Amino acid sequence: MFVAYFLDFTIIGKYPRIVFFALCAITLASGLFTEEIQATSTIYLLLLFPTAFVGFVYKMRNEGYSGLILCGAAFIIPAYLAVLDPIVPSLTVPFLICTACLMILTAAVEKDWFNVRKLFAILIMYISAAVVLSTSFIMTMGEGKVLKRMQEHYFSYLFTAFGRNSTRGREMLNSVLDPTGVEYIRTTIQQFLSHSRFIGEGLPMSDYGGYPASQLLAANTDFLLTYMIYRLGWIVLIGIIAIFTAFIIRAVLLCKKQKGVLGLLVSIAIISTFAVQLMSYIAFNLGFLLFSPVSLPLISHGGRALVTNMFLIGFLLSVFRTGNLVTDKAGGIGGKIKPLNIIR
């Protein structure tokens, strides 16, 4: 975070193609040459794409519809990298990338930085995003069995990660192979939540297979929030939502104060990345299994997730610290960035 805090964020605007395609190459290499169980680093590399995408938008402003189309083509690349990687949760990361990039483009269009008809441009963007996400469903799921296929893939990964010989693992695999077994995780979550109290450890669950809460698979990562609610009470969920809501609101207020184009867009990219991570994680831990979780920012166990999110926070703070010192302009083709020469 400290390294990102002192970085010159204008490098994204000065070298957008180098930054974007270098990140594409690293992500592709990570997916191709890393062993399956360790390849989750690809997920967290993909979280950096909305921020890298800002450079394209910044360079293409005032280019009209052609610039808008090129920006749309640019954000399709990481969305399909996420779809093609077998380790990435099937729809979560493409949804995150599309949402963040749409917010960036919407802000740019609303500010009239593309010199296009706003309503028509927004219509083009959202229809294109819907097509990308629909194609993601078709490519990854097939035959219309969206939720079932996603859960089977996710459960199989958990089974491999946590061992074939564990009792919990065998029961989980049987649930996956059984046509009705896709309800396994949802049922487990409902059991934990229904036995939870407002404050303090939840009621005993001896009537549910004899498994204590400590046996919940991935209790320190994907199901950390469910486990914390059971062990400490619903007050944990309320506290986490309150803290992250305050963080996001404060970040949005500071974002609105940005006078430069680049600083505003980078802020939107990072804030939206955090917001989608948070919402998808909370929804999954409450039993809404449409999207698999990525991480609970700064709380979930995992070095890659922590490093990625800390880097994004540091980069966001860098924008808030020096964004108003950067000279750029929304109007005028070829507007230049005045780099920061002094770190204060």
BAGU-546723 format. One record per residue (C-alpha): residue in three letters; residue number from 1; x negated, y, z. Coordinates in Angstrom, 2 decimals, padded with zeros to 5 digits. Each point is the difference from the previous one (the first is absolute). Layout:
<recs>
 res   n       X       Y       Z
 ALA NUM       X       Y       Z
...
</recs>
This chain:
<recs>
 res   n       X       Y       Z
 MET   1  000.00  000.00  000.00
 PHE   2 -002.82  002.41  000.85
 VAL   3 -001.69 -000.68 -003.35
 ALA   4  003.25  000.71 -001.87
 TYR   5  000.58  003.10  002.12
 PHE   6 -003.20  001.60 -001.32
 LEU   7  000.45 -001.12 -003.62
 ASP   8  000.72  002.56 -002.69
 PHE   9  003.48 -001.06 -001.10
 THR  10 -000.29  002.04 -003.21
 ILE  11 -002.04 -002.84 -001.51
 ILE  12  003.36 -001.60 -000.86
 GLY  13  000.88  002.97 -002.17
 LYS  14 -003.45  000.41 -001.54
 TYR  15 -000.55 -003.65 -000.98
 PRO  16  003.49 -001.57 -000.21
 ARG  17 -000.80 -002.64 -002.63
 ILE  18 -003.18 -001.18  001.73
 VAL  19  001.72 -000.25  003.39
 PHE  20  003.13 -001.70 -001.35
 PHE  21 -001.60 -002.57 -002.30
 ALA  22 -002.80 -000.78  002.46
 LEU  23  002.69 -000.84  002.54
 CYS  24  001.76 -002.14 -002.64
 ALA  25 -003.23 -001.91 -000.69
 ILE  26 -000.74 -000.57  003.69
 THR  27  003.57 -001.18  000.64
 LEU  28 -000.06 -002.38 -002.96
 ALA  29 -003.39 -001.40  001.06
 SER  30  001.27 -000.47  003.54
 GLY  31  002.96 -002.00 -001.25
 LEU  32 -002.02 -002.14 -002.43
 PHE  33 -003.14 -000.78  001.96
 THR  34  001.15 -000.16  003.62
 GLU  35  001.23 -003.19  001.61
 GLU  36  003.75 -000.09  000.45
 ILE  37  000.20  000.31  003.79
 GLN  38 -002.51  002.88  000.06
 ALA  39  001.52  001.74 -003.03
 THR  40  002.42  002.08  002.05
 SER  41 -002.50  002.84 -000.38
 THR  42  001.61  000.50 -003.42
 ILE  43  003.18  001.12  001.72
 TYR  44 -001.76  002.81  001.82
 LEU  45 -001.91  001.13 -003.08
 LEU  46  003.35  000.41 -001.73
 LEU  47  001.10  002.36  002.78
 LEU  48 -002.63  002.47 -001.24
 PHE  49  001.52  000.27 -003.48
 PRO  50  002.63  002.69  000.74
 THR  51 -002.79  002.28  001.21
 ALA  52 -002.15 -000.78 -003.05
 PHE  53  003.05  000.55 -002.22
 VAL  54  000.15  003.63  001.15
 GLY  55 -003.03  000.78 -002.16
 PHE  56  001.88 -001.00 -003.16
 VAL  57  002.98  002.15  000.91
 TYR  58 -002.27  002.94  000.78
 LYS  59 -001.79 -000.24 -003.34
 MET  60  003.18 -000.56 -002.03
 ARG  61  001.99  002.92  001.43
 ASN  62  001.20  002.49 -002.62
 GLU  63 -000.40 -002.68 -002.69
 GLY  64  003.76 -000.38 -000.39
 TYR  65  001.72 -003.32 -000.64
 SER  66 -003.16 -001.59 -001.36
 GLY  67 -001.77  000.64  003.30
 LEU  68  002.96 -001.38  001.93
 ILE  69  000.02 -003.18 -002.12
 LEU  70 -003.75 -000.49  000.51
 CYS  71  000.47  000.33  003.75
 GLY  72  002.76 -002.60 -000.13
 ALA  73 -002.25 -002.37 -001.93
 ALA  74 -002.74  000.52  002.60
 PHE  75  002.12 -001.05  002.98
 ILE  76  001.29 -003.07 -001.85
 ILE  77 -003.56 -001.42  000.02
 PRO  78 -000.33 -000.47  003.80
 ALA  79  003.63 -001.13  000.23
 TYR  80 -000.75 -002.90 -002.35
 LEU  81 -003.33 -000.72  001.68
 ALA  82  002.05 -000.60  003.13
 VAL  83  002.42 -002.26 -001.87
 LEU  84 -002.74 -002.08 -001.62
 ASP  85 -001.89 -000.56  003.26
 PRO  86  001.40 -003.18  001.61
 ILE  87 -001.02  001.13  003.50
 VAL  88  001.75  003.36  000.04
 PRO  89  003.54 -000.13  001.46
 SER  90  002.11 -000.27 -003.11
 LEU  91  001.94  003.24  000.04
 THR  92 -001.18  002.09  002.94
 VAL  93 -003.13  001.51 -001.53
 PRO  94  001.52  000.68 -003.46
 PHE  95  002.93  001.65  001.79
 LEU  96 -002.38  002.06  002.14
 ILE  97 -002.04  001.10 -003.02
 CYS  98  003.06  000.89 -002.07
 THR  99  001.61  001.90  002.89
 ALA 100 -003.13  002.00  000.83
 CYS 101 -000.76  000.81 -003.64
 LEU 102  003.60  001.00 -000.64
 MET 103 -000.12  002.38  002.96
 ILE 104 -003.20  001.54 -001.38
 LEU 105  001.45  000.43 -003.49
 THR 106  003.31  001.29  001.35
 ALA 107 -001.82  002.66  002.03
 ALA 108 -002.01  001.00 -003.07
 VAL 109  003.11  000.25 -002.19
 GLU 110  001.92  001.93  002.67
 LYS 111 -002.87  002.50  000.19
 ASP 112  000.23  000.33 -003.81
 TRP 113 -003.62 -001.11 -000.45
 PHE 114  000.75 -001.99 -003.16
 ASN 115  002.05  002.72 -001.72
 VAL 116  002.82 -002.42 -000.83
 ARG 117  003.74 -000.12  000.58
 LYS 118  000.21 -001.16  003.60
 LEU 119  003.15 -002.12 -000.12
 PHE 120 -000.99 -001.78 -003.20
 ALA 121 -003.55 -000.64  001.25
 ILE 122  001.20 -001.40  003.33
 LEU 123  002.45 -002.26 -001.85
 ILE 124 -002.83 -001.37 -002.15
 MET 125 -002.19 -000.63  003.05
 TYR 126  002.58 -001.84  002.05
 ILE 127  001.23 -002.14 -002.88
 SER 128 -003.60 -000.97 -000.76
 ALA 129 -000.63 -000.87  003.65
 ALA 130  003.14 -002.13  000.06
 VAL 131 -001.23 -001.86 -003.08
 VAL 132 -003.40 -000.63  001.61
 LEU 133  001.54 -001.36  003.19
 SER 134  002.52 -002.11 -001.92
 THR 135 -002.82 -001.47 -002.07
 SER 136 -001.87 -000.73  003.22
 PHE 137  002.99 -002.01  001.20
 ILE 138  000.11 -001.98 -003.24
 MET 139 -003.76 -000.63 -000.19
 THR 140 -000.40 -001.14  003.59
 MET 141  003.30 -001.68  000.78
 GLY 142  001.70 -001.36 -003.08
 GLU 143  003.45 -001.51 -000.40
 GLY 144  001.58  002.62  002.22
 LYS 145 -001.09 -001.68  003.25
 VAL 146 -001.72  003.12  001.27
 LEU 147  000.19 -000.31  003.78
 LYS 148 -000.48 -003.76  000.10
 ARG 149 -003.12  000.03 -002.21
 MET 150 -001.53  002.89  001.93
 GLN 151  000.54 -001.75  003.32
 GLU 152 -001.39 -003.30 -001.28
 HIS 153 -003.17  001.73 -001.20
 TYR 154 -000.39  001.91  003.25
 PHE 155  000.69 -003.00  002.24
 SER 156 -002.40 -002.19 -001.99
 TYR 157 -002.73  002.59  000.52
 LEU 158  000.70  000.09  003.75
 PHE 159 -000.05 -003.79  000.12
 THR 160 -003.40 -000.13 -001.73
 ALA 161 -001.40  002.79  002.16
 PHE 162  001.09 -001.50  003.31
 GLY 163 -000.87 -003.62 -000.67
 ARG 164  001.67 -003.07 -001.39
 ASN 165 -000.29 -002.03  003.18
 SER 166  001.82  002.33  002.40
 THR 167  003.46 -001.02  001.14
 ARG 168  001.31  003.46 -000.81
 GLY 169 -001.58 -000.14 -003.44
 ARG 170  001.60 -003.35 -000.85
 GLU 171  003.43  001.19  001.07
 MET 172 -000.41  003.16 -002.01
 LEU 173 -001.02 -001.91 -003.15
 ASN 174  002.98 -002.33  000.35
 SER 175  002.22  003.08  000.17
 VAL 176 -001.57  001.36 -003.18
 LEU 177  000.42 -003.23 -001.95
 ASP 178  003.57 -000.43  001.20
 PRO 179  002.44  001.88 -002.27
 THR 180  001.53  001.61  003.09
 GLY 181 -003.37  000.61  001.68
 VAL 182 -000.36  003.57 -001.21
 GLU 183  001.90  001.06  003.11
 TYR 184 -002.75 -001.28  002.29
 ILE 185 -001.75  003.30  000.66
 ARG 186  003.23  001.98  000.20
 THR 187  001.38 -002.45  002.56
 THR 188 -003.21  000.15  002.03
 ILE 189  000.02  003.80  000.04
 GLN 190  003.65  000.07  001.00
 GLN 191 -000.71 -002.37  002.89
 PHE 192 -002.81  002.18  001.33
 LEU 193  001.97  003.22 -000.36
 SER 194  003.20 -001.40  001.47
 HIS 195 -001.94 -001.09  003.11
 SER 196 -001.75  003.36  000.37
 ARG 197  000.83  002.57  002.66
 PHE 198 -000.09  003.79 -000.10
 ILE 199 -003.04  000.08  002.31
 GLY 200 -002.14 -002.96  001.03
 GLU 201 -000.54 -003.56 -001.21
 GLY 202  002.88 -001.72 -001.74
 LEU 203  002.10 -002.87  001.25
 PRO 204 -001.41 -003.57 -000.21
 MET 205  000.59 -001.81 -003.30
 SER 206 -000.23 -003.60  001.20
 ASP 207  003.13 -000.80 -001.97
 TYR 208 -001.73  000.84 -003.28
 GLY 209 -002.37 -002.83 -000.78
 GLY 210 -002.06  000.48  003.16
 TYR 211 -002.35  002.49 -001.65
 PRO 212 -001.18  002.89  002.17
 ALA 213 -000.37  003.45 -001.53
 SER 214 -003.77 -000.46 -000.17
 GLN 215  000.55 -002.65 -002.72
 LEU 216  001.52  002.48 -002.45
 LEU 217 -002.03 -000.24 -003.21
 ALA 218 -001.96  003.17 -000.84
 ALA 219  001.14  001.60  003.25
 ASN 220 -003.03  002.30 -000.11
 THR 221  000.53  001.10 -003.61
 ASP 222  003.22 -000.37 -001.99
 PHE 223  002.26 -000.64  003.00
 LEU 224 -001.76  002.14  002.57
 LEU 225  002.98  002.30  000.46
 THR 226  002.40 -002.91  000.54
 TYR 227 -002.37 -001.47  002.57
 MET 228 -000.48  003.35  001.77
 ILE 229  003.75  000.56  000.19
 TYR 230  000.43 -003.41  001.62
 ARG 231 -002.88  000.43  002.44
 LEU 232  000.45  003.68  000.91
 GLY 233  003.55  000.90 -000.99
 TRP 234  001.84  002.05 -002.62
 ILE 235 -001.60  003.10  001.50
 VAL 236 -003.10 -000.91 -002.04
 LEU 237  001.89  000.35 -003.28
 ILE 238  001.47  003.32  001.11
 GLY 239 -003.43  001.27  001.01
 ILE 240 -001.68 -001.07 -003.25
 ILE 241  002.74  001.57 -002.12
 ALA 242 -000.20  003.22  002.04
 ILE 243 -003.81  000.25 -000.29
 PHE 244 -000.14 -000.69 -003.73
 THR 245  002.98  002.25 -000.71
 ALA 246 -001.72  002.85  001.83
 PHE 247 -003.20 -000.68 -001.95
 ILE 248  001.78 -000.03 -003.36
 ILE 249  002.05  003.12  000.76
 ARG 250 -003.10  001.89  001.14
 ALA 251 -001.88 -001.15 -003.11
 VAL 252  002.87  001.11 -002.26
 LEU 253  000.08  003.45  001.62
 LEU 254 -003.75  000.40 -000.53
 CYS 255  000.37 -001.35 -003.53
 LYS 256  002.56  002.70 -000.84
 LYS 257 -002.51  002.65  001.06
 GLN 258 -002.53 -001.10 -002.60
 LYS 259 -000.58  002.75 -002.54
 GLY 260 -002.05 -002.07 -002.43
 VAL 261  001.46 -002.50 -002.45
 LEU 262 -002.52 -002.75  000.73
 GLY 263  000.29  000.24  003.79
 LEU 264  003.78 -000.19 -000.17
 LEU 265  000.01 -003.07 -002.24
 VAL 266 -002.62 -001.88  002.03
 SER 267  002.01  000.69  003.17
 ILE 268  003.20 -001.33 -001.59
 ALA 269 -001.81 -003.14 -001.20
 ILE 270 -001.39 -000.89  003.43
 ILE 271  003.16  000.86  001.95
 SER 272  002.19 -002.09 -002.31
 THR 273 -002.44 -002.92  000.22
 PHE 274  000.29  000.02  003.79
 ALA 275  003.77  000.44 -000.05
 VAL 276  000.63 -002.98 -002.30
 GLN 277 -002.40 -002.20  001.99
 LEU 278  001.80  000.89  003.21
 MET 279  003.54 -000.48 -001.31
 SER 280 -000.71 -003.33 -001.72
 TYR 281 -001.79 -001.37  003.08
 ILE 282  002.77  000.99  002.42
 ALA 283  002.71 -001.35 -002.32
 PHE 284 -001.80 -003.35 -000.37
 ASN 285 -000.47 -000.36  003.76
 LEU 286  003.70  000.66  000.52
 GLY 287  000.94 -002.84 -002.35
 PHE 288  000.50  001.84 -003.31
 LEU 289 -002.20 -002.17 -002.19
 LEU 290  000.28  001.63 -003.40
 PHE 291 -003.56  001.36  000.22
 SER 292 -002.92 -001.75  001.68
 PRO 293 -001.95  002.26  002.38
 VAL 294 -003.36  001.57 -000.80
 SER 295 -001.01  001.27  003.43
 LEU 296  001.20  002.11  002.89
 PRO 297 -002.42  002.92 -000.41
 LEU 298 -002.68  000.21  002.73
 ILE 299  001.74 -002.67  002.11
 SER 300 -000.07 -003.29 -001.91
 HIS 301 -003.05 -002.18  000.54
 GLY 302 -002.36 -000.13 -002.98
 GLY 303 -003.18  001.86 -000.86
 ARG 304  000.87  000.70 -003.65
 ALA 305  003.38  001.50  000.83
 LEU 306 -001.47  002.14  002.77
 VAL 307 -002.89  001.26 -002.15
 THR 308  002.30  000.84 -002.92
 ASN 309  002.54  001.87  002.10
 MET 310 -002.67  001.81  002.01
 PHE 311 -001.63  001.07 -003.26
 LEU 312  003.32  001.36 -001.28
 ILE 313  000.60  001.90  003.24
 GLY 314 -003.50  001.46 -000.13
 PHE 315  000.54  001.05 -003.61
 LEU 316  003.33  001.60  000.93
 LEU 317 -001.65  001.94  002.81
 SER 318 -002.69  001.09 -002.45
 VAL 319  002.72  001.48 -002.21
 PHE 320  001.59  001.80  002.95
 ARG 321 -003.39  001.29  001.13
 THR 322 -001.26  001.37 -003.31
 GLY 323  002.93 -000.12 -002.44
 ASN 324  000.72  003.71  000.14
 LEU 325 -003.66  000.77 -000.70
 VAL 326  000.15 -001.75 -003.38
 THR 327  000.79  002.26 -002.93
 ASP 328  002.23 -001.57 -002.63
 LYS 329  003.12  001.07 -001.76
 ALA 330  003.18 -001.66 -001.13
 GLY 331  000.47  002.26 -002.98
 GLY 332 -002.27  000.22 -002.97
 ILE 333 -001.45 -002.89 -001.90
 GLY 334 -003.44 -000.98  001.10
 GLY 335  000.22  001.48  003.49
 LYS 336 -003.27 -000.61  001.83
 ILE 337 -000.81 -001.25  003.47
 LYS 338 -002.42  002.03  002.01
 PRO 339 -001.95 -002.59  002.02
 LEU 340 -000.67  000.36  003.68
 ASN 341 -003.57  000.99  000.67
 ILE 342  000.21  000.46  003.76
 ILE 343  001.39 -002.47  002.50
 ARG 344  001.52  001.87  002.92
</recs>
